[in-house]
């Protein structure tokens, strides 16, 4: 394990994490029955994926984006289940 602090500010990885975090932050309040919400999420994810498509960190960006989208979808499904009980 590395010791000491490494500054990642300004790196490609930093940019990816920041962009993906903004997706999570902007779509945090899941609207499970709102098609416009889900379409906006897909569009935002696509913009970020395209931004990093031709970079050495393409795979990392895609996995982070999918992880956030999966989490938001999981929350939406949980909300629907809770509401239907």
Secondary structure in CASP SS format (residue, H / E / C, confidence):
PFRMAT SS
TARGET T0000
AUTHOR 0000-0000-0000
METHOD secondary structure of the structure
MODEL  1
X C 1.00
X C 1.00
X C 1.00
X C 1.00
X C 1.00
X C 1.00
X C 1.00
X C 1.00
X C 1.00
X C 1.00
X C 1.00
X H 1.00
X H 1.00
X H 1.00
X H 1.00
X H 1.00
X H 1.00
X H 1.00
X H 1.00
X H 1.00
X H 1.00
X H 1.00
X H 1.00
X H 1.00
X H 1.00
X H 1.00
X C 1.00
X C 1.00
X C 1.00
X C 1.00
X C 1.00
X C 1.00
X C 1.00
X C 1.00
X H 1.00
X H 1.00
X H 1.00
X H 1.00
X H 1.00
X H 1.00
X H 1.00
X H 1.00
X H 1.00
X H 1.00
X H 1.00
X H 1.00
X H 1.00
X H 1.00
X H 1.00
X H 1.00
X H 1.00
X C 1.00
X C 1.00
X C 1.00
X C 1.00
X C 1.00
X C 1.00
X H 1.00
X H 1.00
X H 1.00
X H 1.00
X H 1.00
X H 1.00
X H 1.00
X H 1.00
X H 1.00
X H 1.00
X H 1.00
X H 1.00
X H 1.00
X H 1.00
X H 1.00
X H 1.00
X H 1.00
X H 1.00
X H 1.00
X H 1.00
X H 1.00
X H 1.00
X H 1.00
X H 1.00
X H 1.00
X H 1.00
X H 1.00
X C 1.00
END
